[in-house]
């Protein structure tokens, strides 16, 4: 996200400090949407304007403290908060921590501290949002597992979740801390273990033939000596001695 597109809202009850922060942010290239000197006004403006980030005085005066405003924002709106503070006792700091802010800036602040804290907060919030979306998406798949999702596997590729039909997987190969899912034309490398993948492929269509290989049974073309040859791509896969009997038992031989 470019600086010009990062919008900031300031909640600070000392007007001189607020104006100094505004001047500094504009100089750094950020878009300042406004300033509030009390919590109630801040909540209303933040909800209306939807800034990318909020700079919140931790000790703001009024009927709502900065901590209470931050807690309300955290529970109801997906907007990161950075606390501004000159001093706070241990009890106040503990309450502030519970709102899980994205950073602290000490007053009197330095321009470089303000800049780096905002940049890190925006980046972390973006990553956190992506993780939440991915988690919620995966939860939705579990909830709809009776609608054919059990025949699908979703793999992360280039920052996206890609739907993969289990029937398209030819074999799985272990590579140190990763596994590679191989279809006829594509390879998907994911951070996992063979044991975890074996559980996900436990639908009767796949079998472990080697400590480093899992194959789809209906993609096997021939078994020659101590190897399996896959159809179409002719991939030759070794058969581990401890897996041979189970493989032969699963094949429909005449």
N, C-alpha and C positions, 0 to 999 in steps of 0.2 A: 504494500500500500504506500503510495507516494505521500510525502509530507502534506502537500497541498490538499490531498483528499482526506487527511486525518482531521476530524473535527473534535474540538475540545470544549468542555464546559467547566467553568471555574466556580467553585463554591468557597468563598472567603469573605469573612466579615470585616476585615481591615481593608478599607478602600485603597489605601496607598499600596499595600502589598498586592491586592487584586490587580490594580492597574499595572504594576511592575511585572507581574506574571503575564498579563495580557500582552504587554509590549514585547516581552521576551519571546513569547510563543509566536507572535506575528513575525518577529525578526527571524525566527528559526524556520518559518514557512508553514506553520500550522494554521488551521482555520478556527478561530475562537468564536463560538456560537453565542456566548453570553456570560454574564456574571451574576451570581446570587449571593446575598449576604445573610441568608437564613435558610433553614432546612425546608420549610413548607414551600417557599417560592422555588427553591431548587428542584424539588421533586416534580412540581407542575411543569417547569420549563424543560427538565430533562426528559420527561415523558413526551412532551410535545416535539422537542427538537431531535431526540434520539442521537446524541453525540457518540463518537467512536470511543471516547474516553473521558473520565471525569477527574478533575483535580479537586480534592475535598479537604478543607481545613478540618483536622481532627477535633479541634476544640471550638468549633463554631458556636456562637451564642444564639439563644432563642429557645423555642419550645422543643425543637428537635436538634439533637447533637449531630455532629458529622458522622459518628459511628452509627447512630440510628438511621440516618439517611442512607449510608452505605449498606446497612443490613437490609433495608427495604429494597434498594436497587438490586442487591444480590439475589433476593428471594423472588423478585417479580420481573426483572429485566436483565437481559444479557449484555450488560455494559460494564466494562472494567473500571475499577476505582483506584486511584493513587492518592494516598493520604499526604497532606501537607502538615508538618508539625514542627513547632519550635521546642516544645517540651511536653512530656506527658508522664504521669506516674505509672507504676507497674500495673495497677488495676485497669487503668485506661488503655494501656498498650495491649493487655490481654484481651479486653473486649474488642479492640480494633483488630487483633489477629483473627478473632472468630468470624469476622466478616470476609476473611480471605482476600485482602486487597492485593493488587498487582504491583505494589511497590510503595515506598516511602520517600518523600523529599524533605530534607531538613531545611528549616528557615533560620537564618537567611540563606536562600538557595543560590547555587551556582548554575550558570546557564548550561554548562556541560552535564551537570547532574540531572537537570530537568529534561534535557534532550535525550540522554541515554535511558533514563527511567521510562519515559513515554515510549520510546522505540522498542524497548524490551517488553513492556507491558502489552503493546499492540500485537507484537509477534507472538507472545505466549498466549494471548487471548484467542488469536486466530487458530493456533494449534489446538488449544483446548476445545474450541468450538467444533473443529473438524473431528476430534476424537469423540465428542458427545454425539455428533450426527452419525458417525460410523457405528457407535455403540447402540444408539436407538434403532438404526437400520437393522443391525444384526438381531436385536431383540424382536423386531417386527417379523423377521424371518422365522424365528423360533415360534412365535405366536401363530403363524400361519403354516406350520409344518405339515398340516394335513391337506394342504392344497398343492401338493406336488413338489414342495421345496426340498423334501428329503432326497429327491433325485438331482439336486443341484448343490454346487459348492461355490461359494463366493470367495474369490482370491483378490488380494490387494496388488494392483499392478499400476505403476506410474501414478501413485496417489489416488487411484480410483478403485472401487470394488467392481470386479468383473464377474459376471455370471458364467459359470462353467458347468455344462451338463456332464454328469458322471459318466455317461455312455461315450463321451468324447475323449475321456482320459485313456491313454494306452498303457502307460506305466509311470511309476513314481520312483525317483532315484534320490538317494541320500547323498548330500555333499557337506560334510562337516556339520556345521550348525544350521544348515539349510536343507530343504527338500525341493526337488524340481518336479513339477507336474507336467508331463509330456502328452500333448495331443498330437495329431498327425502333423500339424503345421506350426504349432506354437509351444513355447516352453515358458512356464511360470515358476519363478524362483521365489520361495517364501521362507520366512524365518520360522521353523517348526522342527519337530522331530518325527521320525518314522512312526513312533508309538502313537503320537497324537493324530497323525494322518491316518494310520491304520484304524483308529477308532471312528474317524469321520467317514471312512470308506467301508464300514462294517455293514454292508447290505447284501452280502453273499456273492457279489459280482467280482470282487477283487480277492487276491491271495498274495501273501508274502512268499516269494520264491527264493529270497536271499536276504541277508541282513541289510543290504543296501538297495533292494528292489521290491516293489509291489507291482503286480501286473493285473490288468483286467482280463478275466478268464476268456471272454468271448473274442478278445483281440489276439489270442495266441493262435499262430498258424501251425507251427510244428514244435515238437520237442525232440532235440537231437542230442544224445548222450547226456551231458550235464548242462545243457543250455536250452533256453526257450527262444524261439524266433517269432517276433511279432509280425502280424500281417501288415500289408501296405508299406510300412517303412523298413521292414526287414531287420529291425533292431534285434541284436543278439544279446540275450540277458543270461547271466550265469544262474544255475540252480544250486543253492546251498545244500549241503548234505542233510542238515537237520530239517529242511523244508520239503524235500523231495516226496516223502511218503504222503504228506498232507496234500500236496499238489496233485499227485496221482489219484488220491482218494476223491478229490473234488471233480476230476474230469469224467465226463460221460463216455467211458470207453466201451468198445464192443470187441 
